Amino acid sequence: MSADIVMYSTRFCPYCVRARGLLDSKRVSYTDIAVDGAPELRHEMMERSGRHTVPQIWIGGRHVGGYDDLALLERQGRLDELLSQAS
């Protein structure tokens, strides 16, 4: 399964680590944009999402939100469907 997934994150944020773990468990490839020490990328993330916290995740061009939102999709059984539609 592969999908067009973009995640803005920092290296050590525990929610970013969890989001990577969940996406890795789904065996999907994703673009991980590190905003550590890159204020221009963090600004880009904030402009795109309207949020200032990491991670911020898009699947197939749809803004999913952060890790809590991603985990909720998984608990609801909707994440696999979203990933398959985005591929």
C-alpha positions as CSV (number, residue, x, y, z in Angstrom):
1,M,0.0,0.0,0.0
2,S,1.4,3.4,-0.9
3,A,-0.1,6.8,-0.6
4,D,0.7,10.5,-1.1
5,I,1.4,11.3,2.5
6,V,3.2,14.4,3.8
7,M,4.1,15.0,7.5
8,Y,5.7,18.0,9.0
9,S,7.5,16.9,12.2
10,T,10.4,17.3,14.5
11,R,12.9,14.6,15.3
12,F,12.2,14.1,19.0
13,C,8.5,15.1,19.4
14,P,6.8,12.0,21.0
15,Y,3.7,12.5,18.9
16,C,5.8,12.7,15.7
17,V,7.5,9.4,16.7
18,R,4.1,7.8,17.3
19,A,2.8,9.1,13.9
20,R,5.9,7.7,12.1
21,G,5.4,4.4,13.9
22,L,1.7,4.2,12.9
23,L,2.5,5.0,9.3
24,D,5.4,2.6,9.2
25,S,3.2,-0.1,10.6
26,K,0.9,0.5,7.6
27,R,3.9,0.0,5.3
28,V,3.2,3.3,3.4
29,S,5.8,5.7,2.2
30,Y,5.6,9.3,3.2
31,T,7.5,12.5,3.0
32,D,8.7,13.6,6.4
33,I,9.5,17.4,6.4
34,A,11.6,18.2,9.4
35,V,10.9,21.6,10.8
36,D,13.6,21.4,13.6
37,G,15.7,24.5,13.1
38,A,13.9,25.5,9.9
39,P,11.6,28.4,10.7
40,E,10.7,28.8,7.1
41,L,9.4,25.2,6.9
42,R,7.5,25.6,10.2
43,H,5.9,28.8,8.8
44,E,5.0,26.8,5.6
45,M,3.3,24.2,7.8
46,M,1.4,26.8,9.8
47,E,0.2,28.5,6.6
48,R,-1.0,25.2,5.2
49,S,-2.6,23.8,8.3
50,G,-3.6,26.8,10.4
51,R,-1.9,25.0,13.3
52,H,1.4,25.5,15.0
53,T,2.0,22.0,16.6
54,V,3.7,19.0,15.1
55,P,3.1,16.7,13.5
56,Q,0.8,17.9,10.8
57,I,-0.2,15.2,8.3
58,W,-1.8,15.2,4.9
59,I,-3.0,12.1,3.1
60,G,-3.8,12.5,-0.6
61,G,-3.8,16.3,-0.3
62,R,-6.3,16.1,2.6
63,H,-5.2,17.6,5.9
64,V,-5.7,14.9,8.5
65,G,-4.3,16.9,11.4
66,G,-1.9,15.7,14.1
67,Y,-1.2,12.3,15.6
68,D,-4.3,12.2,17.7
69,D,-6.4,12.7,14.6
70,L,-4.4,10.0,12.7
71,A,-4.8,7.6,15.7
72,L,-8.6,8.3,15.8
73,L,-8.9,7.4,12.1
74,E,-7.1,4.1,12.9
75,R,-9.4,3.4,15.8
76,Q,-12.5,4.1,13.7
77,G,-11.2,1.7,11.0
78,R,-11.1,4.6,8.5
79,L,-7.3,5.0,8.1
80,D,-6.7,2.1,5.7
81,E,-9.5,3.3,3.4
82,L,-8.1,6.8,3.4
83,L,-4.7,5.5,2.5
84,S,-6.0,3.2,-0.2
85,Q,-8.0,6.1,-1.8
86,A,-4.9,8.3,-1.8
87,S,-2.6,5.8,-3.5
